Amino acid sequence: MSSGRRNKCVGQLPLIDFGSLAVKDEQAPGGPEYRAGSGGLPLAPASIPAHAPWSVTSSTATAGLPGSWRSEPVDPTPATTGPFTFAAGSVPAKEASAMADSSAAPAATRSASAPASGTGDERAEASASAQIIQVDKALESWRDAGFDLNSAIGEVIDNSIEAAATRIRIRTYPRGDKPKIIDTIAFSDDGVGIDSQTLPHVLTLGYSSRYGQRSGLGRFGVGLKLAALSHARRLDIYTRQLGEAGVLHAWLDLDDIRDGSQTLILSETLPDFPGEHSDLVLSDDGDPYESGTLVVWNKVDRLKTGGRYKTDLAQQLSEVQTFLARAYRRFLDKGVSIDLNGRDTELHDPTFQLDSPRVNKKVGKRVQGQLITRDTINVDEHQVTITVAIPADEIIQRRGRGDAQFLKDLNIGPSTEGKISFLRQGREISYELVQNFYPTRVVEADRYVAVEIEFPATLDEYFQVRHVKKGAEPVDKLRTQLRASLRRPLEAARKRLRDQWDLMDAASSSGNDDHEEAEKAAAAADTTAPRGRAGGQLSPREQKDKVDKVVSDLTDDLASGADASDDPAAKERVAEVADKLRETIEALPFTIADRTWPGKEMLDITHLNGKAIVILNHGHPFIRDVYDAAQSMAARSADEVDPAEALRFARRMKVGFDLLFMAYAKAENMHPTPDSYYGDLRMFWGQAAASYITEVAPQI
């Protein structure tokens, strides 16, 4: 709401802009026409003759800024009546509104007898007429124009950036003592402000100083207004330009429009910004902004915790912060500051190409993502830039496991798998999973793969950009071209991730994170168990040769997969894996390691004088589909696991173990006398299993 006393009205406009209007004097054939821009002349010039009737002769779109009028609003005695009522210097609100209605019909005569245009000089009497738009009902309907909270806030931020703002603040205010209901949202910036001629137009539906332009963030002429009205019933704008003493104010109130007390957009001058938001228009040093704009959503009625879908307000605001960090990353990187409720927004770049203090702090060092490709394609003589990248090695966690909270803090997880970031004019307008873009179905590795597609506003039609600037859907031919351009980079990104995972798996299996719990339990139980006898005849030299063979096989596979021949860092990691594996074999009676090889062997065992090295074959269906799946599930955080999914998984595991037991029985069954041949094996196997499980059971 406005604050302070109201000064003189410096401009007024109809609520909806239909175009420019021309009228002529029907009583003076061949006489001059009188033209007014922006759908009607709110303050009619006194030079128009005061007699009737008048007729609309043309209605065309206004390309540039319409003129402004400065006059004290009056309630004059009309000089004449007719289809339009003109007075000396002013038009009453209802006649100005009628003028706006009339302006929507090109070349349609609006005389006292309401004639309709015909062929040539033919005119027919109209039997009925109606307003083109019932403004109050139309505005209520347009509240559901498709703006969610993120896209609605984005419209305000876009305008601030277009106004060369460097400091943008957003504040939410609760409704009295109800913290779970937002009553007001205020936005401030230190941009250039809005001049007195333009301000009334800013709230006119259909008006934009950048309408149809393809060089900035705006274009459609409805964003700021409909974005606000989608969440609030009143929109106030306060603005000051450099050198101006006062503050201009204009507003749009759905309740006032409904009861008829607002029919025009009025612009007034106030002494200063409203006191309740004065802190938002101060610099970090506490000095008042020399220029800037304050946008206030009042009477917010669609933001609260609870409701039919149990919406959580805190979660919505958290999602807004994430949206701002990602959507405006390019602008944040260049020095624009956006704070939400006192918290500065730190950029998030899914490609990890932009320097991020937040990421660096989380990782503990400065890191940058690994660029797979940055290429361009030409579309209708304009460039579309395609970027594919993965995070730095320090961020990538082990396959199917790792620090889930660490990744969540960096906005990496199942929810990011396969998503594509579309940037329009450097501002993200979509971050969604787009069907049929990836060469195959989305896989776990894709949560680390960032795909960014950037295009200029001149290609809006090709990406089917809507007025809410939310979502991008390339047309079929362009989709095919983009998909072809992405195929090889995506395959390369996935391969690099697999190589990195192989290195990490090998290092871990010799460390031994995956198998450490089981290995320690077996070692503890084995202290009181009979010592194994296999390999007892081997000399120390023969034992060393066997260990060397196991380590060599594992590290050779690792070096080949990671292409370590040309990568000194990869060579160093392979050497570290080899040293760690040797230490584990030396220290523990049982060591488990991981390899993949063709064939039906599920595992391989090397016996060393009472010790054993177990190599699991991850190419075997049981290890791949049951064991690896169990590892992957165990590595997930509780909030990533759906209870129904966990139940289905447990049932699959139970079936998998049943099949494993039956497979063992089948193996025995292949011998003509299995009881005599395998009897001791069953007993020793059962005893060891009982001992090991008993040891580890309290920890499970």
N, C-alpha and C positions, 0 to 999 in steps of 0.2 A: 504493500500500500504506500501511497505517497506520504511524505513527511514535510512539515513546515508549511508555510502559507503558500497558496497557489498564486503565481504571477500570471501575467497575461498569456493567453493561448497563442502559440506561435505557429500552429499548423493543425489541420485536421483532414482526415481522409476517410473514405468509405471502408468498411470492414473487408470487403473483397474486391480485388482489382480485376475488372473485366477488360481493360484496354483503354484507349483514348476515345473521347467523345466529341463529336462536332454537331452543333445545332445551327439552325438558320431561322430567319424571320419569315414565317409563311405569308405575312401580309406585305412583304416587300420582295416580289419575285426578282431574281437576279441580284438581290442584295448580298451583303457580306455574310460569311459564316463565322461563327465564334467557336473556337476549339478549346477544349480543356483536356489535360492529360489525366491518366490514372483513374479511368472509370467514372469521372464526374468532377465537377468543379465545386469544392466545398464552400469556397468564398467567391461568389460570382463577381466579376468586375462590374463597376457601375456603368460602364460604357454600353452594356447590352440594353437595347431599348426595352422599356417596361410595358410591353403589351404582348398579347397572346394571339394566336397559338404558336408554339415552337415544334419543330420536328427534328428527330435524329437523322442526320444525313450520312454519317459514316461512323464506324467503330473499328479502330485498328489497334494492334499491339503497340505499346509505347516502348521504343528501344532504349532511350536514355532516361536519365532521371527527370521526372516531372518537376515543374516549377513549384515554388513554395509561396505561401501567402501569409502575410503578417497582418493581423487585424484583431481588434477586440471582438469576441463573440457577442452578438447582440440578439435581441428578439424583436426584429423589425416588423413594421406593418407592411405586409406584402404590397408591392406596387401593382401586382396583377396576379391573377390566378389562371391556372391552365395546367397543361401537362407538367410543366416545371414552374415553380414559383421563385422568382428572382427578387432580391431586394437590393437596396443600395449598399453594397459591400458585404453582404452575408446571405446565407441560405439556411433556413431552419433545418434541424436535424432530420426530420421526417422527409422533407423535400429532397435533401441531399441523398438520403437513403433511396428514395424513389428514383433519383437520377442514376444512382449506381445500378438499380434494377434495370432501368431503361437502357443503359449503355451496353447491356449484354447482347442486344439484338441489332446487328448491323443493318443499316438502311431501313429499319422498321420505323414508321411514323408513329409518334406517341402524342397525338393531338387530343383535344378535349373529347372528340368523338371516337378516339382510339381506332383510326383507320389502319388497315394492314396493306403492305405493299403488294402490288399485283404486277401484271405484265404491261409494260408501257405506262400509260397514264391511268390504267384501270385501277380503281380502288374499291375494296369491299368492306362493308361494315363488319367488325369483329363481334362475334356473338358472345365471347367470354374471354377473360384474360386471367393470368396468374403470375406471381413472381417466379423468376427463374430459380432462385434459391431462397429457401427460408433459412436465413443465416443462423439463427439460434439452434435449429434442429440439425443443420448441416455440420456445425462445429461440434455438437455433441456426438454425431456419428463419426466424424473424423478423429475423435479421440482414440479410436481403435484402428489407427492407420498403419500399425505394424511396428511401432517403436517400443522396444523393450528398454529397460533402464540404461543399459550400456549404450545403445545406439542413440537414445534421447540425449544423454549427457554428451555424447560425441558431437552432436550438432552444435552445442554451445561452445565446446572446445574448438571446433573447426572455425567458427566465427572469430574467436579470440586470436587464433593463429593467423587468419586472414587479415586481422587488424594489427599485425606485427607485435603481438603481445609476447613478452618474455617471462612474465610471472602470472600464473593462473591459479586461482584458489577456488575450492569447492567446499561448502559447509552445509551440513544437514542439521536441522533444528527439530527437536521432538515437539509433540503436541502437549504443551503443559507439563504435567507430571507423568506422562505416558511415554517412556523411552522407547517402546517398541512400535511407536507410530510416528512417522515423519510428517510434519506439518508444513515445513518450508525448506527449500533448497536454494542457496544463493551461490552465484558464480561471479567472480570478479577477475578483471585483467587490467594490465597496464598498457593496453594498446592505444591506438590513435583516437579512439572514441568515434562518435557518430555526429554528423553535423545536423543542424536544425532542419534543413530541408529534407534530409533523408529519414530522420527518426520516425515520423508517423508511418512512412512506407514500410519500415522494418517489420511492423506488426500486421501489415495488410496481407491477407492470404493471397498468394499468387505473385507477390512482388519480390524481386531479388535484384540487388544492384549488379549481381553476377549471373542473372538468369541466362541459361543456355551457354555460358562460357565454359571453356574446357581447359583453363589454365590454372585453376585453383581447386580448393576443396569443395566449394559450394557450386550449385548449378540450378536447382529446381525451384527455389522460391517458396517452399513450404516448410523446410526442415526446422528452423528455429521455433516457429509457431506451433506446429503440430507436435513436435517433440515435447515441448512444455505442456501443451494441453493433454497429451496422452497420460500425464501423471498429475497434473494440477489444474485447478479451475481458474486460476488468475496468473497472468504473466506481467511483470513490471520490468521496464528497462530504464536505468538511470545512466547518463553518460556525460562526459565532459571532454572537450577537445583542448589542446594546448592553447593557453592564453585566455580561455574563457573563465569568468569568475563564478558563474552559476552552474547548475547541473540541469540538463534537460531530462524530462521524464515523460514516458508514454506507457500505456497499459492496455491490457485486453482482459476482460472479466466475463466469464461465461454466465454467471448469475445475473450480472447487470444487463447483458445482451438478452437473456431470456425474459427479464421483466421490462425490457424496453428502455432502460435508463442509459444504455450505451448503444449508440447507433453509428458512431464515428470513432476513429482513432484520433485522440487529442494529444497534442504535445504541449507541455507546459514547462516553465522555468522555475526551479527551486534554488534556494540558497546553497544547498550542499547535498551530499549523499545522505540517505536515511541513517539516523544515529545507531539503530540496532545492527547495522552492517558496516559501520564506519571503520572497524578494524580490518576489514577485507580490502580496503582501498588505501592502505598504507604500505610503504616500502619496508624492506627488512630493517631499515634504520629508523622507522617510525615516522617518516615524512609522508604527507599526503601525495597521492599520485598527481602528477601534473596533467595527465590525461588518462582516460580509461573508461571502462564500462562495467556496470553492475547489473546482472540479470537475476531476477528473483522469481522462483516458482512459488507462489502463495496458494494457500488452500489445497495442498497436496492431499489427494484422497485415495491413492492407489499404492501406497507403500507402507506396509505394516507387517509385523510378524503374525503368523497364523493364517486365518482364512481357510477357504475350501481346500487349498492344496498345501496347507501348513508351511507357508513360505517363511523362511528365516531371514529377517532383515539384516542381521549381521553378516550372513552368508552372501546376501545380495551386494552389500557394500564391499565385501572382500573380493567378489567377482568384478566389481567396478574397478577396483585398484589393479587387478590383474589385467583387465581390458585396457586400461589407460597405459600400463607399462608396456604392453605389446603393441597396441594400435598406434601409439605415438612415439615409438622407439626412435625413429629417425629424428624427430624434433627434440626429444629429450637429449639425444646424443649431441645435438647442436646447441644446447644451452637453454632450451625452453624448460621452465620449471612448472610442474603441476602438482599441487598438494591437495589431498582429500582429507578433510577434518584434521588438518595440522600435520599430516604425514606426507613427506615428499615421495613422489612416485619415482622409483628406480627402474630404469628401462629393462625390459626383457626382450632379448633377440633370440628367437628359436634357432637361428643359424649360428649363434654365438660368434658372429663376426664383429659386432660392435663391442667396444670395451665396456665392461660392466663392473663397477666397484663392488656391487653386491655379490656377483659370481666370484670375483677374485677373492673376496673375503671368505666366502664359503669354502672355496677350494684351498685357500691358504697361499696362493700365488697368482700372478697374472697369467691368465690362459686365454686362448682364442680357439674357436672351432676349426675343424679340419675341412677346408673347402674342397668339395668333390668336383664341382663345376660351377661356372658362372658364364652363361651363354645368352645370346640374344636371337630372337627370330623377328622377322619383319611381317607386320600385319597392316595392310592398307597404308604402306609407307610410314608406319610408326613402329617403334621398337618395343618389344616385350622382353623383359629380362628374366631369365630363369636361374635360380640359385639352388643348389643342393649341397648340404653340408652335414657333418656330424660333430658332436662335441669333442673337446680335447680328451686325450686318453685318461687324464686325471678325473674326469667326470663319469666316464663309462664304467658301469658296474658289471659284475660277473653275470654270465648268461643265466637267466632265471632266478637270480638271487642278488644280494647286495644290500646296501643301505637304502631302504625304500624312502625313509624320511628325507635323506639327503637329496634324492632325486625329486621328491615332491616339492622341496623348497626351491628347486631349480625349474619347476614346472615341466618335469619329464615323468611320464608314466603311461599306463594303459590308455588314459584319456587322450593322449597326444599321438597315438599310433595312426599313421596314415593321413594326418591332417595337413592341409595345404594353406599357407598364408598368402592371401591375395592383397597386394598393395596398390592403391590408386593414388597417384600423385604423392607417393611416399607415406601415405596413411593407410593402415590396414583396415579393410572393410569386410574381410571374411577370414575366419580360421576354422575351417570345417573339413570333415571327411567328404571328399568328392568322389562319387561312384565312378569306377572304371578309369581311374587315372593311373593307378599303380599297375605294373606289368603282371602281377599275380595278386592273390589275396594278401591282405595286410598281415604281417607277421610280427613277432615280439620285437625284433630288431628295429622295426620302423618307429618305435617310440623315440629312438635316438636320431632318426633321419629327419632333417628339416628341409622342407621344400617351400621356396618363396617365389611367387610369380608377381612381377611388378609391371604395371601398365599405366599409360597416361589416360587422362579423362576423355581424350578424343576417341578412345576405343570402348567407351561405355556400352554401346550397343552390342559389341562383340562379346562382352562379358555380362550382358544383361543386368546392368547395375540399376537398382531401383531407387526411388526417392529417399528411402530410409538409409541409403548407403550401407546396407547390411546384407551381405551375401554377394557372391559372384558365381555365375553359372555360364561358362563359355559355351557359345553356340557349337553345334555338332562338328562343323568343319574345323574350327579352332581347337576344340577338345581333342580331336584326332591328331592334329599337329602337335599340340602340347604333350599329349601322351607319348607320341613317337620320340619327342625330344627328351623326355624324362626317362625312357626305358634304360639306356645304358648308364647314366649317372646313378639311378636308383640301384641297379645291379652292382655297380662299383661300390656304392656306400654300404650295401648289405655285405659284400665280400670283405670290405675292410673291417667291419664290425665282427664278422665271424673270425677273421684272423686275430683280432684283438682278444676276443673271447677265448680262442684256443690258447693263446699265450697265458691268459689269466687262469684258465682251467688247469693248465699244466703246472703253473707256479703254485696254485692252491693245492692241487692233488699231491704235491711233494712237500707241502708246508706243515699242516695240511688242513685247510679250513673245512672242506666238504666231508672228509672222512676222519677228522681228528677225534671227534667224540667217540666214534666206534673203535678207532685204533687204541685210544687210551683205555677204554673199557676192556678190550681184549687183552691188553698188556697187563692191566691190574688183575684180571681173572687168571691169567696165565702164570702168575707168580706162585700159585699153589697147585697148578695143574701139571700132569706129567709132561716132561719136556718132549717136544717133537723129535723124531729120529731122522726124518728125510734130509738128505744132503749132508749127513754126518761124516760121510767118507770123503767129502771134498776137502782139498788142501786150501790154505788161505789164498794162494794164487788163483786156484780154480774158482773160489768164491768171488774174488775180485773181478775175474773175467766175466762171470755171470752178471754181476752188478753193472759192470761197464756196458754189457750188451743191453740190459734193460734200459739204462739211462740213455744210451745212444739211440735206441729205437724211439724212445719218447721224444727226445730233443730233436732228432732228425725230422720226425713228423711235424714237430712244432716249427722248426726253422723253415721247412718247406711251405707250410700253410701261411706263415707270416712273411714269406719272401725275405728272409733275413739276410740273404746274400748281398743285397745292395743297401741294407739299412743298418748302420752301426748300432743304433739304439736297440733294434730288434735283436741283433747279435748279443748285445750285453744282457738283455732280458733272458735269452735262451741260456746263456752261461749261468745266470743266477738260478734259473730253474734247475739246471743240472746239479749245482752245488747243494741246493736245498734238498733235492731228492736223495742224494747220497747221505746227507746228514740224517734224514728220517729213517732210511734203511738201516743205518748203523745204530740208531737209538732205540728202535721199537722192534718187537718180535714179528709184527705184521704191518705191512704197508700196502695201501691201496692206491693205485694210479689209474689214469684214464687214457685210453687210446681208441681209435676207430680203425677197423680193418675189415675187409670183405670176408665172408665165410660164415659158418653157422656156430662157431665157437663163441660162447657167451663170455668166457673169461679164460685167462691164461695164468698159470701159477708157476713161479720159480722158487724152488726150495733151496735154502741155504743153511745147513747145519742147525736145524730146529727153527729157523726163521722162514717166512714166506712173503713173497711179493705177489700181490694179486693185481692183475691188469684187467680192468673191465673193458669190454668191447662195446663202445657206444653205437656201433653199427648194427648190433644185434637187436631184433625187435623188442625183446623183453626189456633190455637196458634202455633202449630209446623211448619206448612207449609207456613203460611202467615206472622204471627206476628214475629216469630223467624227469618224468612228469611229476613224480613225488617230490623230487628235489626242487623243482620249479614252484610247486604249490607251497612247500615249506618255507621258501624264501620270501613269499609275499606277506605284506603286512595285513593285519586283521581287517582294516577298512577296505582292502582290495578284494576280499573273498566274500562272495555271496553265500549265505548258509545253504541254499538249495544246490549251488554249484559244489560246495564242499561235500554235501551228502552224496551227490552223484559220483564225485571223485572217489570217495571212500568205498563206494560199491564197486567201482572199476578196479580199485586196488585189491579188494577182496577176491574178485574174479581172477585178477592177475596172479595172486599167490596160489589160488586153487590150481590154476593151469601150470604154475611152476612145479608144484608138488606132483602133479600128474605127469609132467614131462620127466621128472626124475624117475618116477615109477616106470615110465615107458623105457627109459635108458636101461634100468635094471632088467626089464622084461626082454631086452634084446640078448641077454645071456641065458644059456640053457639051464644053468644052476645058480641063479642070482643069490639065493639065501646063503649058500656056502661061500660065494665069491664076495658078496657085498654086505654080509651080516655085520661084520666088525665096523665097516664104514658107516652104516646107519647108526650104530651105537655111539661111535666116537663123534659123529656129526651132531647127534641129539644132545650128548653131554656138553659139547662145546657151546652149542647154541643156548642151552639152559644156563650155563655159567656166564656167558657174555650178556645175555638179556637180564639176568639177575643183577649183574654189576651195573648196568646202565639204566635199569628200570626206574630208580628214584629220580633220575634226571629227565626222563621223558615226559 
